[in-house]
Amino acid sequence: MKRSKTTALLLMSTVPLLLTACSSEPEVQVQEGLYTSVEACSEATGDPSACRTAFAAAAAQSADAAPQYASKEQCAADYPAEQCVEQRTTAGTSFIGPMMMGFFMGQMLNGGNRGLAQQPPQSAPAYQDKNKGWAKPAAPSSTGGLNTASRIGTGKAGLAPTGLQPNAAPTVSRGGFGSTARSRSNSSSSFGG
């Protein structure tokens, strides 16, 4: 009797895995690029309208997302001095920070099709440091965003470095079944001996 209960429980525990493996979850593809101008973006993507939209959105959020320093000297330790300027957040807080030197643009692609979905592009300002490294704002915290009033003096803490090359052909990252299965196989390989 015990063996049949154990077998039944074992079979029941595999059902969610089988259903997940067989689900028809659409594959999500995101095309992301780093651009130093709307013209370079238009040339690389062939979509000037999306490039203008992404640039405008990135410019609108650049002061709120920029690394914040208390003085020009502190900013110049991380960024070229000519990039360090006084800025004002949407909340009205003044600080010294680097200017936006480019922008990131990500677009959702239709399933396996090459056409772009009817969604506006995702965008973020890009900052280039003294070492020619590029970074964008880190994802907002679960508390709902950045507290600009207390960020002065945090410097590069709110940025995420990227390996993208500016004005190059956009890269495509895929999601969906393949990435889910791959992450499961990687995590399950740590079980056992």
C-alpha positions as CSV (number, residue, x, y, z in Angstrom):
1,M,0.0,0.0,0.0
2,K,2.8,2.4,0.9
3,R,4.5,1.8,-2.5
4,S,1.4,2.7,-4.5
5,K,1.0,5.9,-2.6
6,T,4.7,6.8,-3.2
7,T,4.3,6.0,-6.9
8,A,1.2,8.1,-7.1
9,L,2.9,11.0,-5.4
10,L,5.9,10.7,-7.7
11,L,3.8,10.7,-10.8
12,M,1.7,13.6,-9.6
13,S,4.9,15.6,-8.9
14,T,6.0,15.2,-12.6
15,V,2.8,16.5,-14.1
16,P,3.6,20.2,-13.7
17,L,7.0,19.7,-15.3
18,L,5.4,17.9,-18.2
19,L,2.7,20.5,-18.6
20,T,5.3,23.3,-18.5
21,A,7.5,21.6,-21.1
22,C,4.6,21.2,-23.4
23,S,3.1,24.6,-23.0
24,S,2.9,26.8,-26.1
25,E,4.6,29.8,-24.5
26,P,5.5,32.2,-27.4
27,E,9.1,33.0,-27.8
28,V,9.9,36.6,-26.9
29,Q,12.7,38.3,-28.7
30,V,14.1,41.7,-27.8
31,Q,16.4,43.6,-30.2
32,E,18.6,46.0,-28.2
33,G,21.2,48.5,-29.3
34,L,23.3,51.3,-28.0
35,Y,23.3,54.5,-30.1
36,T,25.2,57.8,-29.9
37,S,22.7,59.6,-32.1
38,V,19.2,59.3,-33.7
39,E,21.0,59.1,-37.1
40,A,23.2,56.2,-36.1
41,C,20.2,54.4,-34.7
42,S,18.1,55.0,-37.9
43,E,21.0,53.6,-40.0
44,A,21.4,50.5,-37.9
45,T,17.7,49.7,-37.4
46,G,16.0,51.2,-40.5
47,D,13.3,52.6,-38.1
48,P,13.9,56.4,-37.7
49,S,10.5,56.9,-36.0
50,A,11.3,54.4,-33.2
51,C,14.8,55.9,-32.9
52,R,13.4,59.4,-32.4
53,T,10.8,58.1,-29.9
54,A,13.5,56.2,-27.9
55,F,15.9,59.2,-27.9
56,A,13.2,61.5,-26.6
57,A,12.2,59.1,-23.9
58,A,15.8,58.5,-22.8
59,A,16.5,62.3,-22.8
60,A,13.4,62.9,-20.6
61,Q,14.7,60.4,-18.0
62,S,18.4,61.2,-18.2
63,A,18.6,63.7,-15.3
64,D,16.6,61.4,-13.0
65,A,18.7,58.4,-13.9
66,A,22.1,60.1,-14.1
67,P,24.8,59.3,-11.5
68,Q,24.7,62.1,-8.9
69,Y,27.7,63.8,-7.4
70,A,28.0,66.7,-4.8
71,S,30.8,68.4,-6.8
72,K,32.3,68.6,-10.3
73,E,35.5,67.2,-8.9
74,Q,33.8,64.1,-7.6
75,C,32.1,63.6,-11.0
76,A,35.3,64.1,-12.9
77,A,36.9,61.2,-11.0
78,D,34.6,58.9,-13.0
79,Y,33.7,60.8,-16.1
80,P,35.4,63.3,-18.4
81,A,35.2,66.8,-16.8
82,E,33.5,68.3,-19.8
83,Q,30.6,65.9,-19.3
84,C,30.0,66.8,-15.7
85,V,27.4,69.5,-15.6
86,E,24.7,70.8,-13.2
87,Q,21.4,69.1,-13.7
88,R,17.9,69.2,-12.2
89,T,15.7,66.1,-11.6
90,T,12.0,66.2,-12.3
91,A,11.5,66.6,-8.5
92,G,13.6,69.8,-8.7
93,T,16.8,68.5,-7.0
94,S,20.0,70.0,-8.3
95,F,23.2,67.9,-8.6
96,I,26.3,67.5,-10.7
97,G,26.3,64.6,-13.0
98,P,27.5,63.4,-16.4
99,M,25.5,64.2,-19.5
100,M,23.7,61.5,-21.5
101,M,26.2,60.5,-24.2
102,G,23.8,58.1,-26.0
103,F,20.8,55.9,-25.6
104,F,19.7,52.3,-25.4
105,M,16.8,51.1,-27.5
106,G,15.1,47.8,-27.2
107,Q,12.2,46.6,-29.3
108,M,10.0,43.5,-28.9
109,L,10.0,41.4,-32.0
110,N,7.0,39.2,-33.1
111,G,7.4,35.5,-32.2
112,G,9.6,34.1,-35.0
113,N,8.9,36.9,-37.5
114,R,11.3,39.6,-38.4
115,G,8.7,42.4,-38.2
116,L,8.5,44.6,-35.1
117,A,5.5,44.3,-32.7
118,Q,3.2,47.3,-32.4
119,Q,4.8,48.4,-29.1
120,P,6.8,51.5,-28.5
121,P,10.5,50.9,-28.1
122,Q,12.0,50.6,-24.6
123,S,14.7,53.1,-24.0
124,A,17.2,54.3,-21.4
125,P,19.9,57.0,-21.3
126,A,23.6,55.8,-21.8
127,Y,26.5,57.2,-19.9
128,Q,30.2,56.8,-21.0
129,D,32.8,56.9,-18.3
130,K,36.5,57.8,-18.5
131,N,37.5,54.3,-19.4
132,K,35.1,54.4,-22.4
133,G,32.8,51.9,-20.7
134,W,29.0,52.3,-21.3
135,A,26.3,51.9,-18.6
136,K,22.6,52.4,-18.3
137,P,20.3,52.9,-15.3
138,A,19.9,49.7,-13.3
139,A,16.4,48.3,-13.1
140,P,14.2,50.2,-10.6
141,S,13.9,48.7,-7.2
142,S,10.8,46.9,-6.1
143,T,9.9,50.0,-4.0
144,G,8.8,51.7,-7.2
145,G,11.7,53.7,-8.5
146,L,14.5,56.0,-7.6
147,N,14.4,58.4,-4.6
148,T,16.2,61.3,-6.2
149,A,16.4,63.4,-3.1
150,S,18.7,60.9,-1.3
151,R,20.8,59.8,-4.3
152,I,23.3,62.8,-4.4
153,G,26.7,61.5,-3.7
154,T,25.9,57.9,-4.8
155,G,27.9,58.2,-8.0
156,K,27.7,55.2,-10.3
157,A,25.8,53.1,-7.8
158,G,22.6,53.2,-9.8
159,L,24.1,52.1,-13.1
160,A,24.4,48.8,-14.8
161,P,27.4,48.3,-17.1
162,T,26.8,46.9,-20.6
163,G,29.0,45.1,-23.1
164,L,27.1,46.5,-26.1
165,Q,29.1,48.4,-28.7
166,P,27.7,51.8,-29.8
167,N,26.1,52.1,-33.2
168,A,26.6,48.4,-34.0
169,A,23.9,46.1,-35.4
170,P,21.4,45.4,-32.7
171,T,21.6,42.1,-30.7
172,V,18.6,39.8,-30.2
173,S,18.0,38.1,-26.9
174,R,15.4,35.3,-26.8
175,G,13.1,34.2,-24.1
176,G,10.4,31.5,-23.9
177,F,10.7,27.7,-23.9
178,G,14.3,27.4,-24.8
179,S,15.6,29.7,-22.1
180,T,13.3,28.2,-19.5
181,A,14.4,24.7,-20.3
182,R,18.0,25.7,-20.3
183,S,17.7,27.4,-16.9
184,R,16.0,24.3,-15.5
185,S,18.6,21.9,-16.8
186,N,21.4,24.1,-15.3
187,S,19.7,24.3,-11.9
188,S,18.8,20.6,-11.8
189,S,22.4,19.5,-12.5
190,S,23.4,20.7,-9.1
191,F,21.2,18.1,-7.4
192,G,22.5,14.7,-6.7
193,G,26.1,13.8,-6.0
